[in-house]
Amino acid sequence: MDRIKKDLGIKTKLKPSGGGVFEIRVNGDLIYSKIQTGQFPDEFDIIEKLKAQ
């Protein structure tokens, strides 16, 4: 979260969840899902996806 703010200047918000769910959404659009990939995201991959938005 700090890396996203530092590198992109984007304010982030965490929403508590359960059951191993970890998703990243931008303006409501899903850009990453741990449920779909089976793994926690690499922060640099997420930054690249955010840059592409």
C-alpha positions as a Markdown table, in Angstrom:
| # | Residue | x | y | z |
|---|---|---|---|---|
| 1 | Met | 0.0 | 0.0 | 0.0 |
| 2 | Asp | 2.8 | 2.4 | 0.8 |
| 3 | Arg | 4.6 | 1.6 | -2.4 |
| 4 | Ile | 1.5 | 2.4 | -4.5 |
| 5 | Lys | 1.2 | 5.8 | -2.8 |
| 6 | Lys | 4.9 | 6.5 | -3.1 |
| 7 | Asp | 5.3 | 5.4 | -6.7 |
| 8 | Leu | 1.9 | 6.5 | -8.1 |
| 9 | Gly | 0.5 | 9.0 | -5.7 |
| 10 | Ile | -2.7 | 6.9 | -5.4 |
| 11 | Lys | -4.6 | 6.9 | -2.2 |
| 12 | Thr | -5.6 | 3.4 | -1.3 |
| 13 | Lys | -8.2 | 1.9 | 1.0 |
| 14 | Leu | -8.3 | -1.5 | 2.7 |
| 15 | Lys | -11.6 | -3.3 | 3.2 |
| 16 | Pro | -11.6 | -6.1 | 5.7 |
| 17 | Ser | -12.6 | -9.5 | 4.3 |
| 18 | Gly | -12.4 | -13.1 | 5.2 |
| 19 | Gly | -11.8 | -16.6 | 3.7 |
| 20 | Gly | -8.4 | -15.7 | 2.1 |
| 21 | Val | -10.0 | -13.2 | -0.3 |
| 22 | Phe | -7.6 | -10.5 | -1.6 |
| 23 | Glu | -8.8 | -8.4 | -4.5 |
| 24 | Ile | -7.7 | -5.1 | -6.0 |
| 25 | Arg | -10.3 | -2.9 | -7.6 |
| 26 | Val | -9.9 | 0.4 | -9.4 |
| 27 | Asn | -13.1 | 2.4 | -9.7 |
| 28 | Gly | -15.0 | -0.9 | -9.2 |
| 29 | Asp | -13.1 | -2.8 | -11.8 |
| 30 | Leu | -11.3 | -6.0 | -10.6 |
| 31 | Ile | -7.7 | -5.9 | -11.6 |
| 32 | Tyr | -6.4 | -8.7 | -9.4 |
| 33 | Ser | -7.9 | -11.6 | -7.5 |
| 34 | Lys | -6.0 | -14.0 | -5.2 |
| 35 | Ile | -9.0 | -16.4 | -5.5 |
| 36 | Gln | -8.5 | -16.6 | -9.3 |
| 37 | Thr | -4.7 | -16.8 | -9.2 |
| 38 | Gly | -4.2 | -18.8 | -6.0 |
| 39 | Gln | -1.4 | -16.5 | -4.9 |
| 40 | Phe | -0.8 | -13.2 | -3.2 |
| 41 | Pro | 0.2 | -10.5 | -5.7 |
| 42 | Asp | 3.7 | -9.1 | -6.3 |
| 43 | Glu | 3.6 | -5.4 | -5.5 |
| 44 | Phe | 5.5 | -4.5 | -8.6 |
| 45 | Asp | 3.1 | -6.4 | -10.8 |
| 46 | Ile | 0.2 | -4.5 | -9.2 |
| 47 | Ile | 2.0 | -1.2 | -9.8 |
| 48 | Glu | 2.3 | -2.0 | -13.5 |
| 49 | Lys | -1.4 | -3.0 | -13.7 |
| 50 | Leu | -2.3 | 0.3 | -12.0 |
| 51 | Lys | -0.1 | 2.3 | -14.4 |
| 52 | Ala | -1.9 | 0.6 | -17.3 |
| 53 | Gln | -5.3 | 1.8 | -16.0 |
